[in-house]
Protein backbone atom coordinates (compact mmCIF):
# COMPACT_ATOMS: atom_id res chain seq x y z
CA UNK A 1 0.00 0.00 0.00
CA UNK A 2 2.63 2.50 1.13
CA UNK A 3 6.07 3.34 -0.26
CA UNK A 4 8.97 2.27 1.92
CA UNK A 5 9.90 5.93 2.26
CA UNK A 6 6.53 6.51 3.87
CA UNK A 7 7.47 4.68 7.04
CA UNK A 8 7.28 6.62 10.32
CA UNK A 9 8.53 5.72 13.78
CA UNK A 10 5.81 6.74 16.24
CA UNK A 11 6.58 7.04 19.95
CA UNK A 12 3.73 5.29 21.72
CA UNK A 13 3.66 5.52 25.49
CA UNK A 14 0.13 4.19 25.60
CA UNK A 15 -1.28 7.55 26.62
CA UNK A 16 -3.92 9.57 24.81
CA UNK A 17 -1.42 11.99 23.25
CA UNK A 18 0.58 9.28 21.50
CA UNK A 19 -2.62 7.48 20.51
CA UNK A 20 -3.75 10.63 18.72
CA UNK A 21 -0.29 10.97 17.14
CA UNK A 22 -0.65 7.47 15.75
CA UNK A 23 -4.02 8.33 14.24
CA UNK A 24 -2.55 11.49 12.70
CA UNK A 25 0.48 9.64 11.27
CA UNK A 26 -1.83 7.10 9.66
CA UNK A 27 -3.97 9.92 8.27
CA UNK A 28 -0.77 11.49 6.90
CA UNK A 29 -0.24 8.30 4.87
CA UNK A 30 2.53 6.66 6.86
CA UNK A 31 3.02 3.01 7.63
CA UNK A 32 3.74 2.89 11.39
CA UNK A 33 6.70 1.46 13.28
CA UNK A 34 5.67 1.72 16.95
CA UNK A 35 8.32 2.39 19.59
CA UNK A 36 7.55 1.99 23.29
CA UNK A 37 9.94 2.74 26.12
CA UNK A 38 9.98 1.36 29.62
CA UNK A 39 11.97 3.80 31.67
CA UNK A 40 11.22 2.52 35.14
CA UNK A 41 8.01 4.45 35.64
CA UNK A 42 5.64 3.14 38.31
CA UNK A 43 2.97 2.14 35.79
CA UNK A 44 5.29 0.42 33.29
CA UNK A 45 3.21 -2.74 32.89
CA UNK A 46 -0.08 -0.93 32.44
CA UNK A 47 1.41 1.38 29.82
CA UNK A 48 2.85 -1.59 27.92
CA UNK A 49 -0.61 -3.19 27.91
CA UNK A 50 -2.07 0.02 26.49
CA UNK A 51 0.70 0.08 23.84
CA UNK A 52 -0.04 -3.49 22.76
CA UNK A 53 -3.78 -2.91 22.62
CA UNK A 54 -3.34 0.27 20.58
CA UNK A 55 -1.02 -1.57 18.15
CA UNK A 56 -3.64 -4.30 17.76
CA UNK A 57 -6.36 -1.71 17.20
CA UNK A 58 -4.33 -0.03 14.43
CA UNK A 59 -2.99 -3.31 12.93
CA UNK A 60 0.62 -2.25 13.56
CA UNK A 61 3.11 -5.08 13.00
CA UNK A 62 6.45 -3.26 13.37
CA UNK A 63 6.91 -2.89 17.13
CA UNK A 64 9.92 -2.28 19.36
CA UNK A 65 9.91 -2.16 23.17
CA UNK A 66 13.06 -0.82 24.79
CA UNK A 67 14.03 -0.86 28.45
CA UNK A 68 15.79 2.43 29.06
CA UNK A 69 17.62 1.16 32.13
CA UNK A 70 19.78 4.22 32.62
CA UNK A 71 16.85 6.48 33.39
CA UNK A 72 16.05 4.06 36.20
CA UNK A 73 19.66 4.04 37.38
CA UNK A 74 20.00 7.77 37.15
CA UNK A 75 16.83 8.02 39.13
CA UNK A 76 16.23 11.26 40.99
CA UNK A 77 12.67 11.84 39.92
CA UNK A 78 9.40 10.65 41.38
CA UNK A 79 8.59 8.79 38.18
CA UNK A 80 11.55 6.48 38.55
CA UNK A 81 12.31 6.51 42.29
CA UNK A 82 9.63 4.95 44.47
CA UNK A 83 11.13 6.68 47.52
CA UNK A 84 9.98 10.06 46.25
CA UNK A 85 6.25 10.61 46.64
CA UNK A 86 4.32 11.61 43.53
CA UNK A 87 3.30 15.23 43.91
CA UNK A 88 -0.36 16.12 44.01
CA UNK A 89 -1.24 18.08 40.91
CA UNK A 90 -0.95 21.83 40.95
CA UNK A 91 -1.76 23.00 37.46
CA UNK A 92 -0.92 26.60 38.22
CA UNK A 93 2.59 25.72 39.41
CA UNK A 94 5.35 27.35 37.42
CA UNK A 95 8.48 25.49 38.54
CA UNK A 96 9.53 22.12 37.13
CA UNK A 97 7.81 19.26 39.01
CA UNK A 98 9.59 16.34 40.67
CA UNK A 99 8.30 13.96 38.00
CA UNK A 100 10.91 15.49 35.67
CA UNK A 101 13.31 12.90 34.23
CA UNK A 102 16.41 14.83 33.09
CA UNK A 103 16.67 15.16 29.30
CA UNK A 104 14.11 12.40 28.79
CA UNK A 105 13.05 13.49 25.31
CA UNK A 106 16.71 13.67 24.27
CA UNK A 107 17.07 10.01 25.13
CA UNK A 108 13.74 9.10 23.53
CA UNK A 109 14.52 10.89 20.27
CA UNK A 110 18.01 9.37 20.12
CA UNK A 111 16.56 5.87 20.32
CA UNK A 112 13.92 6.76 17.76
CA UNK A 113 16.57 8.23 15.44
CA UNK A 114 18.70 5.06 15.65
CA UNK A 115 15.71 2.90 14.81
CA UNK A 116 14.47 5.26 12.13
CA UNK A 117 17.87 5.33 10.40
CA UNK A 118 18.03 1.52 10.53
CA UNK A 119 14.51 1.20 9.06
CA UNK A 120 15.12 4.02 6.56
CA UNK A 121 12.04 5.71 7.99
CA UNK A 122 11.20 9.23 6.85
CA UNK A 123 9.75 10.59 10.09
CA UNK A 124 9.54 10.38 13.86
CA UNK A 125 6.20 11.32 15.42
CA UNK A 126 6.30 12.40 19.04
CA UNK A 127 3.26 13.56 21.01
CA UNK A 128 4.92 16.30 23.04
CA UNK A 129 2.83 19.30 24.09
CA UNK A 130 4.50 22.47 25.19
CA UNK A 131 1.39 24.04 26.72
CA UNK A 132 0.45 21.23 29.08
CA UNK A 133 3.98 19.98 29.58
CA UNK A 134 4.32 21.10 33.22
CA UNK A 135 7.36 23.15 32.25
CA UNK A 136 9.56 20.28 31.04
CA UNK A 137 12.29 22.03 29.02
CA UNK A 138 12.54 19.14 26.55
CA UNK A 139 8.90 19.49 25.50
CA UNK A 140 9.38 22.92 23.93
CA UNK A 141 9.42 23.78 20.24
CA UNK A 142 12.97 25.14 20.44
CA UNK A 143 14.24 21.85 21.86
CA UNK A 144 12.74 19.86 18.98
CA UNK A 145 14.20 22.29 16.46
CA UNK A 146 17.62 21.87 18.06
CA UNK A 147 17.29 18.09 18.11
CA UNK A 148 16.22 18.05 14.45
CA UNK A 149 19.52 19.72 13.66
CA UNK A 150 21.39 17.15 15.78
CA UNK A 151 19.75 14.32 13.80
CA UNK A 152 20.49 16.02 10.49
CA UNK A 153 24.18 16.39 11.35
CA UNK A 154 24.58 13.06 13.17
CA UNK A 155 23.16 10.63 10.60
CA UNK A 156 24.31 9.49 7.15
CA UNK A 157 24.10 11.98 4.30
CA UNK A 158 21.42 9.91 2.56
CA UNK A 159 19.32 9.71 5.76
CA UNK A 160 16.52 12.23 5.97
CA UNK A 161 14.42 11.95 9.12
CA UNK A 162 11.88 14.61 10.07
CA UNK A 163 10.76 15.04 13.67
CA UNK A 164 7.02 15.66 13.56
CA UNK A 165 5.27 17.06 16.65
CA UNK A 166 1.68 17.24 15.43
CA UNK A 167 0.11 18.18 18.75
CA UNK A 168 2.80 20.47 20.16
CA UNK A 169 0.40 23.43 20.42
CA UNK A 170 -2.62 21.37 21.48
CA UNK A 171 -4.25 21.55 24.87
CA UNK A 172 -5.65 18.37 26.42
CA UNK A 173 -9.07 19.65 25.36
CA UNK A 174 -7.82 19.75 21.74
CA UNK A 175 -6.49 16.18 22.14
CA UNK A 176 -9.88 14.95 23.27
CA UNK A 177 -11.80 16.79 20.53
CA UNK A 178 -9.41 15.86 17.71
CA UNK A 179 -9.18 12.30 19.04
CA UNK A 180 -12.96 12.06 18.94
CA UNK A 181 -12.88 13.26 15.30
CA UNK A 182 -10.36 10.56 14.36
CA UNK A 183 -12.03 7.83 16.41
CA UNK A 184 -9.04 7.37 18.69
CA UNK A 185 -9.79 4.50 21.11
CA UNK A 186 -9.29 6.46 24.34
CA UNK A 187 -10.68 3.50 26.31
CA UNK A 188 -7.46 1.62 25.43
CA UNK A 189 -5.09 4.39 26.57
CA UNK A 190 -3.51 4.86 30.02
CA UNK A 191 -2.31 8.10 31.58
CA UNK A 192 -2.09 7.66 35.38
CA UNK A 193 1.44 7.91 36.83
CA UNK A 194 0.37 6.28 40.10
CA UNK A 195 -1.84 3.23 39.62
CA UNK A 196 -2.29 0.36 37.19
CA UNK A 197 -5.86 -0.83 37.85
CA UNK A 198 -8.00 2.26 38.38
CA UNK A 199 -6.55 5.67 37.61
CA UNK A 200 -5.83 7.72 40.74
CA UNK A 201 -7.45 10.92 39.45
CA UNK A 202 -5.08 13.16 41.41
CA UNK A 203 -1.57 12.87 39.87
CA UNK A 204 -0.49 15.52 37.35
CA UNK A 205 -1.21 13.26 34.41
CA UNK A 206 -4.70 12.26 35.60
CA UNK A 207 -5.52 15.88 36.44
CA UNK A 208 -4.52 17.10 32.98
CA UNK A 209 -6.43 14.30 31.29
CA UNK A 210 -9.58 14.84 33.33
CA UNK A 211 -9.47 18.60 32.79
CA UNK A 212 -9.17 17.97 29.03
CA UNK A 213 -12.21 15.70 28.96
CA UNK A 214 -14.08 18.12 31.19
CA UNK A 215 -13.37 21.13 28.98
CA UNK A 216 -14.28 19.13 25.87
CA UNK A 217 -17.57 18.13 27.47
CA UNK A 218 -16.86 14.45 26.86
CA UNK A 219 -16.77 11.68 29.44
CA UNK A 220 -13.44 9.90 29.99
CA UNK A 221 -14.09 6.18 29.39
CA UNK A 222 -11.40 5.12 31.94
CA UNK A 223 -12.24 3.93 35.47
CA UNK A 224 -11.09 6.23 38.31
CA UNK A 225 -10.75 5.67 42.04
CA UNK A 226 -12.31 9.05 42.64
CA UNK A 227 -13.06 12.06 40.54
CA UNK A 228 -10.54 14.81 41.02
CA UNK A 229 -11.51 18.46 41.16
CA UNK A 230 -10.63 18.73 37.46
CA UNK A 231 -13.18 16.22 36.15
CA UNK B 1 39.59 19.52 46.86
CA UNK B 2 37.24 20.50 44.00
CA UNK B 3 34.13 22.63 43.93
CA UNK B 4 30.92 20.75 43.23
CA UNK B 5 30.55 22.78 40.04
CA UNK B 6 33.82 21.31 38.85
CA UNK B 7 32.38 17.84 38.32
CA UNK B 8 32.63 16.37 34.80
CA UNK B 9 30.99 13.28 33.33
CA UNK B 10 33.65 11.51 31.25
CA UNK B 11 32.64 8.87 28.71
CA UNK B 12 35.04 6.00 29.24
CA UNK B 13 34.87 3.13 26.79
CA UNK B 14 38.13 1.73 28.07
CA UNK B 15 39.97 2.67 24.87
CA UNK B 16 43.02 4.89 24.58
CA UNK B 17 41.03 7.94 23.41
CA UNK B 18 38.79 8.03 26.47
CA UNK B 19 41.74 7.28 28.74
CA UNK B 20 43.47 10.38 27.40
CA UNK B 21 40.24 12.37 27.82
CA UNK B 22 40.15 11.34 31.47
CA UNK B 23 43.72 12.53 31.96
CA UNK B 24 42.87 15.84 30.26
CA UNK B 25 39.71 16.34 32.36
CA UNK B 26 41.73 15.77 35.54
CA UNK B 27 44.36 18.20 34.30
CA UNK B 28 41.55 20.70 33.63
CA UNK B 29 40.70 20.51 37.35
CA UNK B 30 37.57 18.40 37.23
CA UNK B 31 36.46 15.71 39.62
CA UNK B 32 35.46 12.77 37.40
CA UNK B 33 32.17 10.88 37.14
CA UNK B 34 32.96 7.97 34.81
CA UNK B 35 30.24 6.69 32.47
CA UNK B 36 30.65 3.39 30.60
CA UNK B 37 28.19 1.97 28.11
CA UNK B 38 27.68 -1.63 27.10
CA UNK B 39 25.93 -1.50 23.77
CA UNK B 40 26.23 -5.13 22.77
CA UNK B 41 29.64 -4.87 21.17
CA UNK B 42 31.58 -8.13 20.77
CA UNK B 43 34.24 -7.13 23.30
CA UNK B 44 31.87 -5.82 25.98
CA UNK B 45 33.46 -7.68 28.91
CA UNK B 46 37.03 -6.75 28.00
CA UNK B 47 36.12 -3.09 27.64
CA UNK B 48 34.38 -3.10 31.03
CA UNK B 49 37.54 -4.57 32.57
CA UNK B 50 39.58 -1.79 31.01
CA UNK B 51 37.07 0.77 32.33
CA UNK B 52 37.31 -0.59 35.88
CA UNK B 53 41.11 -0.71 35.80
CA UNK B 54 41.33 2.84 34.47
CA UNK B 55 38.94 4.06 37.22
CA UNK B 56 41.12 2.35 39.83
CA UNK B 57 44.23 3.92 38.31
CA UNK B 58 42.71 7.41 38.50
CA UNK B 59 41.01 6.86 41.91
CA UNK B 60 37.56 7.54 40.39
CA UNK B 61 34.72 6.70 42.79
CA UNK B 62 31.68 8.01 40.85
CA UNK B 63 31.00 5.30 38.25
CA UNK B 64 27.96 4.37 36.18
CA UNK B 65 27.70 1.41 33.80
CA UNK B 66 24.67 1.40 31.51
CA UNK B 67 23.43 -1.38 29.26
CA UNK B 68 22.16 0.35 26.14
CA UNK B 69 19.93 -2.54 25.16
CA UNK B 70 18.23 -0.82 22.28
CA UNK B 71 21.40 -0.53 20.23
CA UNK B 72 21.61 -4.32 20.51
CA UNK B 73 17.97 -4.70 19.54
CA UNK B 74 18.20 -2.26 16.69
CA UNK B 75 21.25 -4.14 15.53
CA UNK B 76 22.17 -3.79 11.88
CA UNK B 77 25.87 -3.15 12.37
CA UNK B 78 28.79 -5.53 12.68
CA UNK B 79 29.54 -4.25 16.17
CA UNK B 80 26.23 -5.42 17.53
CA UNK B 81 25.20 -8.22 15.18
CA UNK B 82 27.42 -11.30 15.31
CA UNK B 83 25.98 -12.44 11.97
CA UNK B 84 27.77 -9.61 10.16
CA UNK B 85 31.48 -10.18 9.77
CA UNK B 86 33.81 -7.43 11.00
CA UNK B 87 35.34 -5.73 7.98
CA UNK B 88 39.08 -5.86 7.51
CA UNK B 89 40.49 -2.38 7.91
CA UNK B 90 40.75 -0.13 4.90
CA UNK B 91 41.97 3.19 6.17
CA UNK B 92 41.63 4.84 2.78
CA UNK B 93 37.98 3.91 2.50
CA UNK B 94 35.64 6.86 2.17
CA UNK B 95 32.20 5.33 2.70
CA UNK B 96 30.75 4.62 6.16
CA UNK B 97 31.86 1.18 7.42
CA UNK B 98 29.54 -1.60 8.60
CA UNK B 99 30.64 -1.07 12.19
CA UNK B 100 28.48 2.07 12.19
CA UNK B 101 25.83 2.04 14.92
CA UNK B 102 23.17 4.54 13.83
CA UNK B 103 23.25 7.78 15.84
CA UNK B 104 25.39 6.18 18.53
CA UNK B 105 26.85 9.41 19.85
CA UNK B 106 23.36 10.92 20.04
CA UNK B 107 22.38 8.12 22.40
CA UNK B 108 25.64 8.35 24.35
CA UNK B 109 25.39 12.11 24.83
CA UNK B 110 21.73 11.87 25.86
CA UNK B 111 22.60 9.43 28.63
CA UNK B 112 25.54 11.58 29.68
CA UNK B 113 23.34 14.69 29.70
CA UNK B 114 20.73 12.99 31.92
CA UNK B 115 23.41 11.91 34.38
CA UNK B 116 25.20 15.25 34.22
CA UNK B 117 21.99 17.18 34.95
CA UNK B 118 21.24 14.86 37.88
CA UNK B 119 24.77 15.29 39.31
CA UNK B 120 24.80 19.03 38.54
CA UNK B 121 27.98 18.41 36.56
CA UNK B 122 29.43 21.26 34.52
CA UNK B 123 30.82 19.28 31.61
CA UNK B 124 30.70 16.12 29.50
CA UNK B 125 34.02 14.92 28.08
CA UNK B 126 33.82 12.70 25.02
CA UNK B 127 36.84 11.37 23.14
CA UNK B 128 35.47 11.62 19.63
CA UNK B 129 37.91 12.25 16.76
CA UNK B 130 36.66 13.50 13.45
CA UNK B 131 39.84 12.72 11.53
CA UNK B 132 40.17 9.06 12.45
CA UNK B 133 36.46 8.46 12.84
CA UNK B 134 36.02 6.28 9.74
CA UNK B 135 33.44 8.72 8.45
CA UNK B 136 30.90 8.33 11.27
CA UNK B 137 28.65 11.39 10.88
CA UNK B 138 28.13 11.68 14.65
CA UNK B 139 31.87 12.16 15.28
CA UNK B 140 32.04 15.50 13.47
CA UNK B 141 32.40 18.94 15.02
CA UNK B 142 29.11 20.14 13.56
CA UNK B 143 27.24 17.27 15.21
CA UNK B 144 28.63 18.15 18.64
CA UNK B 145 27.75 21.80 18.13
CA UNK B 146 24.20 20.82 17.23
CA UNK B 147 23.94 18.51 20.22
CA UNK B 148 25.26 21.20 22.55
CA UNK B 149 22.34 23.32 21.45
CA UNK B 150 19.94 20.41 22.06
CA UNK B 151 21.27 20.07 25.63
CA UNK B 152 21.04 23.81 26.22
CA UNK B 153 17.41 23.93 25.11
CA UNK B 154 16.38 20.57 26.63
CA UNK B 155 17.59 20.97 30.23
CA UNK B 156 16.55 23.20 33.12
CA UNK B 157 17.35 26.93 32.88
CA UNK B 158 19.81 26.66 35.78
CA UNK B 159 21.60 23.68 34.18
CA UNK B 160 24.73 24.57 32.25
CA UNK B 161 26.52 21.56 30.75
CA UNK B 162 29.34 21.99 28.26
CA UNK B 163 30.24 19.21 25.82
CA UNK B 164 34.03 19.09 25.70
CA UNK B 165 35.74 17.20 22.84
CA UNK B 166 39.40 17.72 23.74
CA UNK B 167 40.82 15.39 21.08
CA UNK B 168 38.44 16.05 18.21
CA UNK B 169 41.22 17.21 15.90
CA UNK B 170 43.81 14.71 17.13
CA UNK B 171 45.19 11.85 15.06
CA UNK B 172 45.97 8.54 16.75
CA UNK B 173 49.60 9.62 16.66
CA UNK B 174 48.64 12.73 18.67
CA UNK B 175 46.77 10.52 21.15
CA UNK B 176 49.84 8.37 21.71
CA UNK B 177 52.22 11.33 22.06
CA UNK B 178 49.92 13.38 24.32
CA UNK B 179 49.06 10.27 26.32
CA UNK B 180 52.75 9.63 26.86
CA UNK B 181 53.12 13.24 28.11
CA UNK B 182 50.29 12.77 30.61
CA UNK B 183 51.36 9.27 31.68
CA UNK B 184 48.17 7.66 30.42
CA UNK B 185 48.28 3.93 31.29
CA UNK B 186 47.86 2.60 27.74
CA UNK B 187 48.60 -0.92 29.00
CA UNK B 188 45.22 -0.83 30.79
CA UNK B 189 43.23 0.27 27.72
CA UNK B 190 41.50 -1.95 25.13
CA UNK B 191 40.68 -1.09 21.53
CA UNK B 192 40.11 -4.31 19.56
CA UNK B 193 36.56 -4.76 18.21
CA UNK B 194 37.10 -8.48 17.60
CA UNK B 195 38.88 -10.25 20.48
CA UNK B 196 39.03 -10.08 24.27
CA UNK B 197 42.32 -11.86 25.09
CA UNK B 198 44.87 -10.80 22.50
CA UNK B 199 44.03 -7.95 20.12
CA UNK B 200 43.39 -9.10 16.54
CA UNK B 201 45.58 -6.46 14.92
CA UNK B 202 43.42 -6.31 11.79
CA UNK B 203 40.06 -4.73 12.67
CA UNK B 204 39.58 -0.99 12.02
CA UNK B 205 40.16 -0.11 15.64
CA UNK B 206 43.37 -2.18 15.97
CA UNK B 207 44.67 -0.84 12.68
CA UNK B 208 44.14 2.79 13.72
CA UNK B 209 45.71 2.17 17.11
CA UNK B 210 48.75 0.38 15.69
CA UNK B 211 49.26 3.04 13.04
CA UNK B 212 49.16 5.69 15.79
CA UNK B 213 51.80 3.95 17.87
CA UNK B 214 53.86 3.30 14.73
CA UNK B 215 53.78 6.95 13.62
CA UNK B 216 54.61 8.09 17.16
CA UNK B 217 57.57 5.73 17.25
CA UNK B 218 56.35 4.14 20.48
CA UNK B 219 55.63 0.48 21.10
CA UNK B 220 52.04 -0.48 21.93
CA UNK B 221 52.15 -2.32 25.28
CA UNK B 222 49.14 -4.54 24.38
CA UNK B 223 49.52 -8.17 23.25
CA UNK B 224 48.53 -8.87 19.61
CA UNK B 225 47.81 -12.10 17.76
CA UNK B 226 49.81 -10.81 14.83
CA UNK B 227 51.15 -7.46 13.78
CA UNK B 228 49.05 -5.84 11.11
CA UNK B 229 50.55 -3.94 8.22
CA UNK B 230 50.02 -0.71 10.16
CA UNK B 231 52.26 -1.56 13.12
Contacts between the chains, C-beta under 8 A, distances in Angstrom:
chain1	res1	chain2	res2	distance
A	64	B	70	7.7
A	64	B	73	6.5
A	64	B	74	7.6
A	66	B	69	6.4
A	66	B	70	4.1
A	66	B	73	6.5
A	67	B	69	5.6
A	68	B	70	7.5
A	69	B	66	6.4
A	69	B	67	5.6
A	69	B	69	6.8
A	70	B	64	7.7
A	70	B	66	4.1
A	70	B	68	7.5
A	70	B	111	5.1
A	70	B	114	6.9
A	70	B	115	7.5
A	71	B	114	6.5
A	73	B	64	6.5
A	73	B	66	6.5
A	74	B	64	7.6
A	74	B	114	5.3
A	74	B	115	5.3
A	74	B	118	5.2
A	75	B	118	7.4
A	76	B	118	4.8
A	96	B	156	6.1
A	100	B	156	7.9
A	101	B	114	7.3
A	102	B	113	7.2
A	102	B	114	4.5
A	102	B	115	7.9
A	102	B	117	3.8
A	102	B	118	5.4
A	102	B	155	6.8
A	103	B	110	6.1
A	103	B	113	4.4
A	103	B	114	4.6
A	103	B	117	6.0
A	103	B	151	7.1
A	103	B	154	5.5
A	103	B	155	5.9
A	104	B	114	7.5
A	105	B	154	6.5
A	106	B	109	7.9
A	106	B	110	4.2
A	106	B	113	5.9
A	106	B	114	7.4
A	106	B	150	6.2
A	106	B	151	7.3
A	106	B	154	5.2
A	107	B	107	7.5
A	107	B	110	4.3
A	107	B	111	6.7
A	107	B	114	6.3
A	109	B	106	7.9
A	109	B	110	7.9
A	110	B	103	6.0
A	110	B	106	4.2
A	110	B	107	4.3
A	110	B	109	7.9
A	110	B	110	4.5
A	111	B	70	5.1
A	111	B	107	6.7
A	113	B	102	7.2
A	113	B	103	4.5
A	113	B	106	6.0
A	114	B	70	6.9
A	114	B	71	6.5
A	114	B	74	5.2
A	114	B	101	7.3
A	114	B	102	4.5
A	114	B	103	4.6
A	114	B	104	7.5
A	114	B	106	7.4
A	114	B	107	6.3
A	115	B	70	7.6
A	115	B	74	5.3
A	115	B	102	7.9
A	117	B	102	3.8
A	117	B	103	6.0
A	118	B	74	5.2
A	118	B	75	7.4
A	118	B	76	4.8
A	118	B	102	5.4
A	137	B	153	6.9
A	137	B	154	5.6
A	137	B	155	5.8
A	137	B	156	5.9
A	137	B	157	7.3
A	138	B	153	7.9
A	138	B	154	3.9
A	138	B	155	7.5
A	140	B	153	6.9
A	142	B	153	4.8
A	143	B	150	6.8
A	143	B	153	4.3
A	143	B	154	4.4
A	145	B	153	7.9
A	146	B	146	7.1
A	146	B	149	4.4
A	146	B	150	4.3
A	146	B	152	7.4
A	146	B	153	4.6
A	146	B	154	7.2
A	147	B	150	4.7
A	147	B	154	7.2
A	149	B	146	4.4
A	149	B	149	6.8
A	149	B	150	7.6
A	150	B	106	6.2
A	150	B	143	6.8
A	150	B	146	4.3
A	150	B	147	4.8
A	150	B	149	7.6
A	150	B	150	4.8
A	151	B	103	7.1
A	151	B	106	7.2
A	152	B	146	7.4
A	153	B	137	6.9
A	153	B	138	7.9
A	153	B	140	6.9
A	153	B	142	4.9
A	153	B	143	4.4
A	153	B	145	7.9
A	153	B	146	4.6
A	154	B	103	5.6
A	154	B	105	6.4
A	154	B	106	5.2
A	154	B	137	5.6
A	154	B	138	3.8
A	154	B	143	4.3
A	154	B	146	7.1
A	154	B	147	7.2
A	155	B	102	6.8
A	155	B	103	5.9
A	155	B	137	5.8
A	155	B	138	7.4
A	156	B	96	6.0
A	156	B	100	7.9
A	156	B	137	5.9
A	157	B	137	7.3
